[in-house]
Amino acid sequence: MTTLKKTVYFTGFMASGKSRIGRAIAERLHAPLIDTDALIVERQGKSISEIFETQGEVAFRKMELDVIREIAADPKPKVVALGGGTLTQASVVSLIRKTGLIVRLWATPEVLSERIGRKDTRPLMAGLSPEERLAKIKTMLAEREPRYALADFSVESTNDSEEKVISAVLRGLQFWENRAVYVEPSGGSHYPIFIGHKLIPHFSTLLNGLRLMPKDSFLVVTDTTIAKAQSRSLGMLKHEAGDCPAFKFRAGEIFKNLNSLNQLFTFMLRRRYSRKSCLLQLSGGVVGDMAGFAAATYQRGIDFIQIPTTLLSMVDSSVGGKVAVNHPEGKNMIGAFYQPKAVVCDLDTLSTLPDTEYLAGLAEVIKYGVIYDAEFFKYLEENVQKILARDSEAMKHIVRRSCEIKAEVVGIDEKEMGLRAILNYGHTFGHAIENLHHYEFSHGIGVSLGMRVAGRLACMLGMISKEEENRQTALLDAYGFPKTVDGVNVNAAWDSMGVDKKVEKNKRVYILPTKIGEVKKVANVEEALVKEAWKAILPEVNA
Protein backbone atom coordinates (compact mmCIF):
# COMPACT_ATOMS: atom_id res chain seq x y z
CA MET A 1 0.00 0.00 0.00
CA THR A 2 1.70 3.18 -1.17
CA THR A 3 -1.06 5.80 -1.28
CA LEU A 4 -3.94 6.75 0.96
CA LYS A 5 -7.37 6.58 -0.71
CA LYS A 6 -9.52 7.91 2.12
CA THR A 7 -9.03 9.76 5.39
CA VAL A 8 -7.94 7.59 8.31
CA TYR A 9 -9.01 8.58 11.82
CA PHE A 10 -7.06 7.05 14.72
CA THR A 11 -8.99 6.62 17.94
CA GLY A 12 -8.27 4.98 21.26
CA PHE A 13 -7.69 5.75 24.90
CA MET A 14 -5.10 8.30 25.95
CA ALA A 15 -1.53 6.97 25.60
CA SER A 16 -2.56 4.22 23.17
CA GLY A 17 -0.21 5.65 20.53
CA LYS A 18 -2.55 7.59 18.24
CA SER A 19 -0.22 10.56 17.61
CA ARG A 20 2.94 8.46 17.32
CA ILE A 21 1.51 5.76 15.05
CA GLY A 22 -0.55 8.29 13.13
CA ARG A 23 2.58 10.29 12.36
CA ALA A 24 4.41 7.19 11.14
CA ILE A 25 1.48 6.12 8.92
CA ALA A 26 1.21 9.62 7.45
CA GLU A 27 4.92 9.56 6.57
CA ARG A 28 4.69 6.09 4.98
CA LEU A 29 1.68 7.04 2.87
CA HIS A 30 2.85 10.58 2.07
CA ALA A 31 -0.27 12.09 3.60
CA PRO A 32 -0.73 15.11 5.87
CA LEU A 33 -1.22 14.47 9.60
CA ILE A 34 -3.68 16.36 11.79
CA ASP A 35 -3.65 15.90 15.57
CA THR A 36 -7.00 17.30 16.75
CA ASP A 37 -5.78 17.95 20.31
CA ALA A 38 -2.68 19.76 19.02
CA LEU A 39 -4.80 21.81 16.62
CA ILE A 40 -7.16 22.88 19.40
CA VAL A 41 -4.21 23.81 21.63
CA GLU A 42 -2.69 25.88 18.83
CA ARG A 43 -5.94 27.75 18.12
CA GLN A 44 -6.90 28.34 21.72
CA GLY A 45 -3.40 29.24 22.92
CA LYS A 46 -3.98 27.01 25.95
CA SER A 47 -3.08 23.46 26.91
CA ILE A 48 -5.81 20.81 27.07
CA SER A 49 -5.54 20.92 30.87
CA GLU A 50 -6.08 24.68 30.89
CA ILE A 51 -9.10 24.41 28.58
CA PHE A 52 -10.65 21.80 30.89
CA GLU A 53 -9.93 23.91 33.96
CA THR A 54 -11.16 27.26 32.62
CA GLN A 55 -13.93 26.28 30.17
CA GLY A 56 -14.88 22.72 31.09
CA GLU A 57 -15.17 19.45 29.15
CA VAL A 58 -18.43 20.41 27.39
CA ALA A 59 -16.75 23.42 25.77
CA PHE A 60 -13.77 21.29 24.78
CA ARG A 61 -16.01 18.69 23.12
CA LYS A 62 -17.66 21.44 21.07
CA MET A 63 -14.22 22.62 19.91
CA GLU A 64 -13.45 19.02 19.00
CA LEU A 65 -16.65 18.68 16.95
CA ASP A 66 -15.93 21.92 15.09
CA VAL A 67 -12.45 20.68 14.17
CA ILE A 68 -13.82 17.32 12.92
CA ARG A 69 -16.41 19.11 10.77
CA GLU A 70 -13.64 21.18 9.22
CA ILE A 71 -11.49 18.11 8.54
CA ALA A 72 -14.41 16.14 7.08
CA ALA A 73 -15.26 18.98 4.71
CA ASP A 74 -11.87 18.63 3.01
CA PRO A 75 -12.07 15.70 0.53
CA LYS A 76 -8.30 15.15 0.35
CA PRO A 77 -7.15 11.94 2.13
CA LYS A 78 -5.29 12.57 5.35
CA VAL A 79 -4.36 10.93 8.67
CA VAL A 80 -6.11 12.25 11.76
CA ALA A 81 -5.20 11.50 15.38
CA LEU A 82 -8.33 11.94 17.49
CA GLY A 83 -8.50 12.73 21.17
CA GLY A 84 -9.21 9.85 23.52
CA GLY A 85 -12.82 10.91 24.13
CA THR A 86 -13.75 12.12 20.67
CA LEU A 87 -16.00 9.17 19.83
CA THR A 88 -18.13 9.76 22.90
CA GLN A 89 -20.00 12.21 20.68
CA ALA A 90 -22.41 10.31 18.40
CA SER A 91 -22.47 13.13 15.85
CA VAL A 92 -18.70 12.81 15.44
CA VAL A 93 -18.95 9.11 14.61
CA SER A 94 -21.63 9.75 11.99
CA LEU A 95 -19.53 12.51 10.43
CA ILE A 96 -16.38 10.41 10.30
CA ARG A 97 -18.16 7.42 8.75
CA LYS A 98 -19.07 9.51 5.73
CA THR A 99 -15.48 10.55 5.02
CA GLY A 100 -13.13 7.75 6.01
CA LEU A 101 -12.12 4.84 8.21
CA ILE A 102 -11.81 4.69 11.99
CA VAL A 103 -8.81 2.73 13.28
CA ARG A 104 -8.65 1.95 16.98
CA LEU A 105 -5.34 1.49 18.80
CA TRP A 106 -5.63 -0.32 22.09
CA ALA A 107 -3.42 -1.49 24.92
CA THR A 108 -4.03 -3.15 28.28
CA PRO A 109 -5.07 -0.91 31.21
CA GLU A 110 -1.79 -1.65 32.96
CA VAL A 111 0.31 -0.51 30.02
CA LEU A 112 -1.83 2.59 29.54
CA SER A 113 -1.48 3.47 33.21
CA GLU A 114 2.30 3.11 33.09
CA ARG A 115 2.55 5.31 29.98
CA ILE A 116 0.25 7.99 31.42
CA GLY A 117 2.20 8.00 34.69
CA ARG A 118 5.43 8.98 32.97
CA LYS A 119 4.13 12.55 32.58
CA ASP A 120 1.38 13.89 34.80
CA THR A 121 -0.15 16.09 32.09
CA ARG A 122 -3.48 14.37 31.37
CA PRO A 123 -6.28 16.49 32.85
CA LEU A 124 -8.54 13.51 33.56
CA MET A 125 -5.72 11.68 35.37
CA ALA A 126 -4.06 14.56 37.21
CA GLY A 127 -3.05 14.02 40.84
CA LEU A 128 -4.03 10.34 41.02
CA SER A 129 -1.97 7.64 42.67
CA PRO A 130 -0.93 4.67 40.46
CA GLU A 131 -3.70 2.57 42.00
CA GLU A 132 -6.32 5.26 41.55
CA ARG A 133 -5.14 5.89 37.98
CA LEU A 134 -5.42 2.23 36.99
CA ALA A 135 -8.88 1.94 38.54
CA LYS A 136 -10.07 5.06 36.71
CA ILE A 137 -8.63 3.82 33.41
CA LYS A 138 -10.53 0.55 33.75
CA THR A 139 -13.74 2.41 34.54
CA MET A 140 -13.36 4.83 31.65
CA LEU A 141 -12.48 2.03 29.21
CA ALA A 142 -15.63 0.16 30.19
CA GLU A 143 -17.71 3.31 29.70
CA ARG A 144 -16.15 4.14 26.34
CA GLU A 145 -16.00 0.61 24.94
CA PRO A 146 -19.35 0.89 23.08
CA ARG A 147 -17.98 3.95 21.26
CA TYR A 148 -14.54 2.47 20.57
CA ALA A 149 -16.32 -0.62 19.22
CA LEU A 150 -17.59 1.57 16.38
CA ALA A 151 -14.08 1.64 14.90
CA ASP A 152 -13.74 -0.12 11.56
CA PHE A 153 -10.82 -2.16 12.83
CA SER A 154 -8.48 -2.36 15.81
CA VAL A 155 -4.73 -2.86 16.26
CA GLU A 156 -3.07 -3.72 19.55
CA SER A 157 -0.20 -1.47 20.67
CA THR A 158 0.46 -3.04 24.09
CA ASN A 159 3.99 -4.43 23.86
CA ASP A 160 4.63 -4.69 20.14
CA SER A 161 7.35 -2.70 18.46
CA GLU A 162 6.32 0.42 16.60
CA GLU A 163 7.20 -1.20 13.27
CA LYS A 164 4.97 -4.19 14.02
CA VAL A 165 2.04 -1.92 14.89
CA ILE A 166 2.59 0.13 11.72
CA SER A 167 2.66 -3.02 9.59
CA ALA A 168 -0.58 -4.25 11.17
CA VAL A 169 -2.25 -0.90 10.48
CA LEU A 170 -1.11 -0.92 6.85
CA ARG A 171 -2.41 -4.46 6.33
CA GLY A 172 -5.72 -3.45 7.84
CA LEU A 173 -6.02 -0.37 5.64
CA GLN A 174 -5.33 -2.48 2.55
CA PHE A 175 -8.01 -5.03 3.47
CA TRP A 176 -10.51 -2.33 4.43
CA GLU A 177 -10.13 -0.70 1.02
CA ASN A 178 -12.56 -3.45 -0.04
CA ARG A 179 -15.23 -2.29 2.41
CA ALA A 180 -18.03 -1.44 0.01
CA VAL A 181 -21.03 -1.07 2.31
CA TYR A 182 -21.59 -0.41 5.99
CA VAL A 183 -24.77 -1.91 7.45
CA GLU A 184 -26.39 -0.17 10.41
CA PRO A 185 -29.61 -2.01 11.26
CA SER A 186 -32.28 -0.19 13.22
CA GLY A 187 -31.69 -2.60 16.11
CA GLY A 188 -28.28 -1.06 16.84
CA SER A 189 -25.69 -3.61 15.65
CA HIS A 190 -23.43 -2.74 12.74
CA TYR A 191 -21.07 -4.49 10.35
CA PRO A 192 -19.09 -4.04 7.13
CA ILE A 193 -19.57 -5.75 3.78
CA PHE A 194 -16.36 -6.35 1.84
CA ILE A 195 -16.46 -6.90 -1.92
CA GLY A 196 -13.35 -7.68 -3.92
CA HIS A 197 -10.88 -10.28 -5.12
CA LYS A 198 -8.40 -12.39 -3.10
CA LEU A 199 -9.96 -11.57 0.26
CA ILE A 200 -9.92 -15.08 1.76
CA PRO A 201 -6.09 -15.40 1.56
CA HIS A 202 -5.87 -12.39 3.91
CA PHE A 203 -8.71 -13.34 6.23
CA SER A 204 -6.58 -13.23 9.39
CA THR A 205 -6.26 -9.47 8.85
CA LEU A 206 -10.03 -9.19 9.21
CA LEU A 207 -10.12 -11.45 12.27
CA ASN A 208 -7.39 -9.45 13.96
CA GLY A 209 -9.01 -6.16 13.01
CA LEU A 210 -12.33 -7.25 14.55
CA ARG A 211 -10.45 -8.37 17.69
CA LEU A 212 -11.48 -11.98 17.17
CA MET A 213 -7.85 -13.16 17.28
CA PRO A 214 -6.08 -14.85 18.91
CA LYS A 215 -8.81 -17.40 19.28
CA ASP A 216 -8.64 -21.18 19.39
CA SER A 217 -12.31 -21.81 18.80
CA PHE A 218 -13.09 -20.89 15.21
CA LEU A 219 -15.15 -23.31 13.16
CA VAL A 220 -15.70 -23.14 9.40
CA VAL A 221 -19.20 -24.25 8.42
CA THR A 222 -19.83 -25.32 4.83
CA ASP A 223 -21.54 -28.14 2.89
CA THR A 224 -20.32 -31.18 1.02
CA THR A 225 -20.68 -29.57 -2.42
CA ILE A 226 -18.87 -26.35 -1.56
CA ALA A 227 -16.15 -28.23 0.34
CA LYS A 228 -15.30 -29.97 -2.91
CA ALA A 229 -15.80 -27.08 -5.35
CA GLN A 230 -14.07 -24.55 -3.11
CA SER A 231 -11.43 -26.83 -1.59
CA ARG A 232 -8.65 -24.28 -2.11
CA SER A 233 -10.63 -21.45 -0.50
CA LEU A 234 -11.71 -23.76 2.34
CA GLY A 235 -8.11 -24.73 3.02
CA MET A 236 -6.95 -21.10 3.02
CA LEU A 237 -9.77 -20.02 5.31
CA LYS A 238 -9.04 -22.77 7.84
CA HIS A 239 -5.36 -21.80 7.80
CA GLU A 240 -6.12 -18.09 8.26
CA ALA A 241 -8.31 -18.97 11.26
CA GLY A 242 -5.58 -20.85 13.12
CA ASP A 243 -5.91 -24.17 11.28
CA CYS A 244 -9.40 -24.66 12.68
CA PRO A 245 -11.68 -27.60 11.78
CA ALA A 246 -14.62 -27.54 9.37
CA PHE A 247 -18.14 -28.89 9.70
CA LYS A 248 -19.94 -29.95 6.52
CA PHE A 249 -23.70 -30.07 6.17
CA ARG A 250 -25.21 -32.33 3.54
CA ALA A 251 -25.81 -30.11 0.53
CA GLY A 252 -29.31 -29.10 -0.52
CA GLU A 253 -32.41 -27.24 0.61
CA ILE A 254 -34.01 -30.49 1.77
CA PHE A 255 -31.40 -30.69 4.54
CA LYS A 256 -32.08 -27.17 5.81
CA ASN A 257 -33.83 -28.35 8.96
CA LEU A 258 -33.51 -28.78 12.71
CA ASN A 259 -32.08 -32.27 12.35
CA SER A 260 -29.09 -30.94 10.39
CA LEU A 261 -28.70 -28.10 12.86
CA ASN A 262 -28.65 -30.53 15.76
CA GLN A 263 -25.77 -32.40 14.12
CA LEU A 264 -23.77 -29.15 14.13
CA PHE A 265 -24.64 -28.51 17.79
CA THR A 266 -23.49 -32.01 18.72
CA PHE A 267 -20.21 -31.47 16.84
CA MET A 268 -19.61 -28.20 18.70
CA LEU A 269 -20.59 -29.44 22.15
CA ARG A 270 -18.38 -32.51 21.93
CA ARG A 271 -15.43 -30.28 21.02
CA ARG A 272 -16.16 -27.82 23.83
CA TYR A 273 -16.93 -24.78 21.70
CA SER A 274 -17.82 -21.92 24.05
CA ARG A 275 -19.70 -18.61 24.03
CA LYS A 276 -16.46 -17.00 22.82
CA SER A 277 -16.38 -19.17 19.71
CA CYS A 278 -16.93 -17.84 16.19
CA LEU A 279 -18.49 -19.54 13.16
CA LEU A 280 -17.10 -18.76 9.71
CA GLN A 281 -19.78 -19.59 7.14
CA LEU A 282 -18.30 -20.50 3.72
CA SER A 283 -21.13 -21.47 1.38
CA GLY A 284 -24.38 -20.30 -0.19
CA GLY A 285 -27.65 -19.17 1.30
CA VAL A 286 -28.81 -22.50 2.71
CA VAL A 287 -25.72 -22.99 4.88
CA GLY A 288 -25.62 -19.27 5.59
CA ASP A 289 -29.12 -19.41 7.06
CA MET A 290 -28.33 -22.54 9.09
CA ALA A 291 -24.95 -21.35 10.37
CA GLY A 292 -26.44 -17.96 11.26
CA PHE A 293 -29.29 -19.59 13.19
CA ALA A 294 -26.78 -21.87 14.92
CA ALA A 295 -24.74 -18.80 15.93
CA ALA A 296 -27.89 -17.06 17.18
CA THR A 297 -28.87 -19.97 19.41
CA TYR A 298 -25.68 -21.82 20.43
CA GLN A 299 -25.20 -20.99 24.11
CA ARG A 300 -27.54 -18.03 23.55
CA GLY A 301 -25.46 -16.43 20.83
CA ILE A 302 -21.93 -16.43 19.44
CA ASP A 303 -20.13 -14.45 16.73
CA PHE A 304 -20.28 -15.44 13.08
CA ILE A 305 -19.02 -14.12 9.76
CA GLN A 306 -20.74 -14.64 6.42
CA ILE A 307 -18.47 -15.64 3.50
CA PRO A 308 -21.00 -16.24 0.70
CA THR A 309 -19.82 -18.26 -2.30
CA THR A 310 -22.81 -17.78 -4.61
CA LEU A 311 -24.13 -14.64 -6.26
CA LEU A 312 -27.53 -15.27 -4.68
CA SER A 313 -26.16 -15.36 -1.14
CA MET A 314 -23.86 -12.37 -1.75
CA VAL A 315 -26.73 -10.08 -2.73
CA ASP A 316 -29.46 -11.55 -0.56
CA SER A 317 -29.26 -13.98 2.34
CA SER A 318 -25.85 -12.97 3.73
CA VAL A 319 -27.03 -9.39 4.35
CA GLY A 320 -29.72 -8.38 6.80
CA GLY A 321 -29.52 -10.92 9.61
CA LYS A 322 -32.47 -13.15 8.72
CA VAL A 323 -31.41 -16.69 9.67
CA ALA A 324 -33.62 -19.77 9.74
CA VAL A 325 -34.31 -23.40 8.92
CA ASN A 326 -37.27 -24.94 7.13
CA HIS A 327 -40.13 -26.93 8.61
CA PRO A 328 -42.30 -29.47 6.77
CA GLU A 329 -45.12 -26.92 7.02
CA GLY A 330 -43.20 -24.06 5.41
CA LYS A 331 -39.91 -22.45 4.39
CA ASN A 332 -37.83 -20.53 6.96
CA MET A 333 -40.52 -20.93 9.62
CA ILE A 334 -38.04 -21.40 12.50
CA GLY A 335 -35.45 -18.67 12.78
CA ALA A 336 -34.24 -15.37 14.20
CA PHE A 337 -32.89 -11.94 13.33
CA TYR A 338 -29.17 -12.12 14.11
CA GLN A 339 -26.52 -9.93 12.50
CA PRO A 340 -23.04 -11.18 11.49
CA LYS A 341 -19.78 -9.50 12.50
CA ALA A 342 -18.98 -9.00 8.80
CA VAL A 343 -19.86 -10.17 5.30
CA VAL A 344 -16.97 -10.99 2.96
CA CYS A 345 -17.81 -11.32 -0.74
CA ASP A 346 -14.67 -12.72 -2.36
CA LEU A 347 -15.62 -12.57 -6.04
CA ASP A 348 -13.01 -15.21 -6.87
CA THR A 349 -15.33 -17.83 -5.35
CA LEU A 350 -17.81 -17.18 -8.18
CA SER A 351 -15.40 -18.66 -10.74
CA THR A 352 -16.59 -22.19 -9.89
CA LEU A 353 -20.27 -21.27 -9.78
CA PRO A 354 -22.38 -23.15 -12.36
CA ASP A 355 -24.30 -20.96 -14.82
CA THR A 356 -27.63 -22.07 -13.34
CA GLU A 357 -26.58 -20.90 -9.87
CA TYR A 358 -25.22 -17.63 -11.22
CA LEU A 359 -28.55 -17.06 -12.95
CA ALA A 360 -30.36 -17.73 -9.68
CA GLY A 361 -28.46 -14.87 -8.09
CA LEU A 362 -29.34 -12.52 -10.93
CA ALA A 363 -33.03 -12.94 -10.05
CA GLU A 364 -32.46 -11.18 -6.73
CA VAL A 365 -30.33 -8.55 -8.47
CA ILE A 366 -33.17 -7.76 -10.88
CA LYS A 367 -35.56 -7.66 -7.93
CA TYR A 368 -33.61 -4.74 -6.42
CA GLY A 369 -34.05 -2.77 -9.61
CA VAL A 370 -37.80 -3.38 -9.66
CA ILE A 371 -38.42 -2.55 -6.00
CA TYR A 372 -36.03 0.32 -5.32
CA ASP A 373 -33.85 1.69 -8.11
CA ALA A 374 -35.04 2.43 -11.64
CA GLU A 375 -31.53 3.51 -12.68
CA PHE A 376 -30.12 0.18 -11.53
CA PHE A 377 -32.85 -1.60 -13.52
CA LYS A 378 -31.77 0.40 -16.56
CA TYR A 379 -28.13 -0.59 -15.95
CA LEU A 380 -29.20 -4.25 -15.93
CA GLU A 381 -31.03 -3.74 -19.23
CA GLU A 382 -28.00 -2.09 -20.86
CA ASN A 383 -25.33 -4.53 -19.63
CA VAL A 384 -26.86 -7.97 -20.16
CA GLN A 385 -23.89 -9.43 -22.05
CA LYS A 386 -21.26 -8.11 -19.64
CA ILE A 387 -23.16 -9.43 -16.66
CA LEU A 388 -23.78 -12.84 -18.24
CA ALA A 389 -20.08 -13.03 -19.16
CA ARG A 390 -19.23 -12.33 -15.49
CA ASP A 391 -17.20 -9.25 -16.33
CA SER A 392 -15.26 -8.35 -13.15
CA GLU A 393 -16.32 -4.71 -12.93
CA ALA A 394 -19.93 -5.51 -13.81
CA MET A 395 -20.08 -8.20 -11.11
CA LYS A 396 -18.55 -5.87 -8.55
CA HIS A 397 -21.11 -3.19 -9.42
CA ILE A 398 -24.18 -5.41 -9.25
CA VAL A 399 -23.08 -7.00 -5.97
CA ARG A 400 -22.28 -3.63 -4.43
CA ARG A 401 -25.47 -1.89 -5.54
CA SER A 402 -27.62 -4.82 -4.45
CA CYS A 403 -25.95 -4.84 -1.02
CA GLU A 404 -26.30 -1.05 -0.74
CA ILE A 405 -30.03 -1.28 -1.39
CA LYS A 406 -30.57 -4.11 1.06
CA ALA A 407 -28.38 -2.39 3.69
CA GLU A 408 -30.41 0.81 3.35
CA VAL A 409 -33.69 -1.04 3.73
CA VAL A 410 -32.44 -3.11 6.68
CA GLY A 411 -31.03 0.04 8.28
CA ILE A 412 -34.53 1.48 8.39
CA ASP A 413 -36.42 -1.73 9.23
CA GLU A 414 -34.33 -4.56 10.66
CA LYS A 415 -37.15 -6.89 11.70
CA GLU A 416 -39.55 -6.55 8.79
CA MET A 417 -42.09 -4.36 10.54
CA GLY A 418 -42.59 -2.11 7.53
CA LEU A 419 -40.27 -1.12 4.67
CA ARG A 420 -38.25 -4.35 4.71
CA ALA A 421 -41.28 -6.23 3.43
CA ILE A 422 -40.52 -4.86 -0.05
CA LEU A 423 -37.56 -7.28 -0.20
CA ASN A 424 -40.14 -10.08 -0.44
CA TYR A 425 -41.11 -9.09 -3.97
CA GLY A 426 -41.63 -12.32 -5.93
CA HIS A 427 -41.06 -14.43 -2.81
CA THR A 428 -44.64 -15.16 -1.77
CA PHE A 429 -45.27 -16.83 -5.14
CA GLY A 430 -41.70 -18.15 -5.37
CA HIS A 431 -41.85 -19.92 -2.02
CA ALA A 432 -45.07 -21.63 -3.06
CA ILE A 433 -43.37 -22.87 -6.23
CA GLU A 434 -40.40 -24.16 -4.23
CA ASN A 435 -42.70 -25.90 -1.78
CA LEU A 436 -44.79 -27.55 -4.51
CA HIS A 437 -41.59 -28.80 -6.17
CA HIS A 438 -40.09 -29.98 -2.86
CA TYR A 439 -37.17 -27.54 -3.21
CA GLU A 440 -35.80 -29.35 -6.26
CA PHE A 441 -34.63 -26.13 -7.90
CA SER A 442 -33.02 -23.00 -6.55
CA HIS A 443 -34.60 -20.19 -4.60
CA GLY A 444 -33.53 -17.63 -7.20
CA ILE A 445 -35.35 -19.39 -10.02
CA GLY A 446 -38.45 -19.58 -7.85
CA VAL A 447 -38.21 -15.83 -7.22
CA SER A 448 -37.83 -15.10 -10.94
CA LEU A 449 -41.04 -17.01 -11.65
CA GLY A 450 -42.71 -15.34 -8.68
CA MET A 451 -41.82 -11.94 -10.10
CA ARG A 452 -43.59 -12.82 -13.33
CA VAL A 453 -46.74 -13.72 -11.39
CA ALA A 454 -46.49 -10.60 -9.20
CA GLY A 455 -46.03 -8.41 -12.26
CA ARG A 456 -49.08 -9.95 -13.90
CA LEU A 457 -51.17 -9.47 -10.74
CA ALA A 458 -50.10 -5.81 -10.45
CA CYS A 459 -51.08 -5.27 -14.08
CA MET A 460 -54.47 -6.93 -13.55
CA LEU A 461 -55.07 -4.63 -10.57
CA GLY A 462 -54.20 -1.57 -12.65
CA MET A 463 -51.14 -0.78 -10.51
CA ILE A 464 -48.75 -0.91 -13.49
CA SER A 465 -49.25 -0.69 -17.21
CA LYS A 466 -48.90 -3.62 -19.57
CA GLU A 467 -45.79 -1.91 -20.96
CA GLU A 468 -44.16 -1.96 -17.52
CA GLU A 469 -45.05 -5.60 -16.99
CA ASN A 470 -43.57 -6.37 -20.41
CA ARG A 471 -40.38 -4.47 -19.51
CA GLN A 472 -39.83 -6.71 -16.49
CA THR A 473 -40.71 -9.78 -18.54
CA ALA A 474 -38.27 -8.76 -21.29
CA LEU A 475 -35.42 -8.35 -18.82
CA LEU A 476 -36.06 -11.75 -17.25
CA ASP A 477 -36.18 -13.24 -20.75
CA ALA A 478 -32.92 -11.50 -21.76
CA TYR A 479 -31.05 -13.16 -18.90
CA GLY A 480 -32.51 -16.55 -19.78
CA PHE A 481 -34.86 -17.16 -16.87
CA PRO A 482 -37.49 -19.86 -17.39
CA LYS A 483 -40.79 -18.48 -18.66
CA THR A 484 -42.97 -21.26 -17.28
CA VAL A 485 -42.89 -24.07 -14.72
CA ASP A 486 -44.52 -27.48 -14.81
CA GLY A 487 -46.47 -29.06 -12.00
CA VAL A 488 -48.15 -25.99 -10.52
CA ASN A 489 -51.84 -26.41 -9.80
CA VAL A 490 -53.35 -23.00 -9.02
CA ASN A 491 -55.49 -24.39 -6.20
CA ALA A 492 -52.50 -26.11 -4.58
CA ALA A 493 -50.49 -22.93 -5.07
CA TRP A 494 -53.16 -20.89 -3.31
CA ASP A 495 -53.15 -23.29 -0.35
CA SER A 496 -49.34 -23.25 -0.19
CA MET A 497 -49.26 -19.44 -0.08
CA GLY A 498 -51.57 -19.56 2.94
CA VAL A 499 -48.81 -20.98 5.17
CA ASP A 500 -46.11 -18.58 4.00
CA LYS A 501 -44.51 -16.72 6.94
CA LYS A 502 -45.54 -13.42 5.37
CA VAL A 503 -49.20 -14.15 6.06
CA GLU A 504 -50.32 -11.71 8.79
CA LYS A 505 -53.11 -13.10 11.00
CA ASN A 506 -54.95 -14.70 8.08
CA LYS A 507 -54.33 -11.61 5.98
CA ARG A 508 -52.55 -12.51 2.77
CA VAL A 509 -49.97 -9.90 1.85
CA TYR A 510 -48.46 -9.27 -1.59
CA ILE A 511 -45.62 -6.96 -2.61
CA LEU A 512 -46.56 -5.54 -6.01
CA PRO A 513 -44.95 -2.93 -8.27
CA THR A 514 -46.48 0.48 -8.87
CA LYS A 515 -43.73 1.29 -11.38
CA ILE A 516 -40.16 0.17 -12.12
CA GLY A 517 -38.23 1.13 -8.99
CA GLU A 518 -41.18 1.18 -6.59
CA VAL A 519 -43.46 -1.38 -4.94
CA LYS A 520 -46.04 -1.39 -2.18
CA LYS A 521 -47.77 -3.85 0.13
CA VAL A 522 -51.25 -5.01 -0.91
CA ALA A 523 -53.43 -7.19 1.31
CA ASN A 524 -56.22 -9.67 0.65
CA VAL A 525 -56.44 -9.60 -3.11
CA GLU A 526 -59.43 -11.54 -4.42
CA GLU A 527 -58.62 -15.25 -4.68
CA ALA A 528 -59.85 -15.50 -8.26
CA LEU A 529 -57.49 -12.72 -9.38
CA VAL A 530 -54.49 -14.34 -7.70
CA LYS A 531 -55.27 -17.66 -9.33
CA GLU A 532 -55.64 -15.92 -12.69
CA ALA A 533 -52.23 -14.27 -12.22
CA TRP A 534 -50.63 -17.69 -11.74
CA LYS A 535 -51.43 -18.38 -15.38
CA ALA A 536 -48.51 -16.07 -16.30
CA ILE A 537 -46.14 -19.02 -15.79
CA LEU A 538 -48.29 -22.04 -16.67
CA PRO A 539 -46.99 -23.85 -19.78
CA GLU A 540 -50.46 -24.89 -20.96
CA VAL A 541 -51.47 -21.20 -21.07
CA ASN A 542 -48.23 -19.89 -22.58
CA ALA A 543 -47.57 -22.61 -25.15
PyMOL commands that set and color helices and strands:
alter all, ss='L'
color gray80, all
select helices_A, chain A and resi 18-28+36-44+48-73+86-88+90-97+109-118+123-125+130-148+162-176+200-209+224-229+231-240+253-255+258-270+285-300+311-317+347-352+355-372+374-382+384-388+392-412+419-424+427-436+443-460+466-478+490-497+527-537
alter helices_A, ss='H'
color red, helices_A
select strands_A, chain A and resi 7-11+33-35+79-81+100-106+153-156+179-183+191-196+218-223+246-249+278-283+303-308+322-327+330-337+342-346+509-515+518-523
alter strands_A, ss='S'
color yellow, strands_A
deselect
rebuild
show_as cartoon
